[in-house]
Amino acid sequence: MSRFIELHLNDNKSSPVIVNIDKIVYVEENTRNGGCYIRIGTNQDGSFVGYYVKESYSFLKRELL
């Protein structure tokens, strides 16, 4: 069963996005700007899309575990 979370992109211009946590394949803490970098597997060919988000590493870790 899929679970979704709302994330806020770090660019201050975008609306929040809802992400299926089953598609998150990589999370890295962004020490310069705060928040995290996440990589999401979205395509059948195995390609990824990455986003910088405002949510903290500890928040994402709690949501993913």
Secondary structure, 3 states (H helix, E strand, C coil): CCCEEEECECCCCCCCEEEEHHHEEEEEECCCCCCEEEEEECCCCCCEEEEEECCCHHHHHHHHC
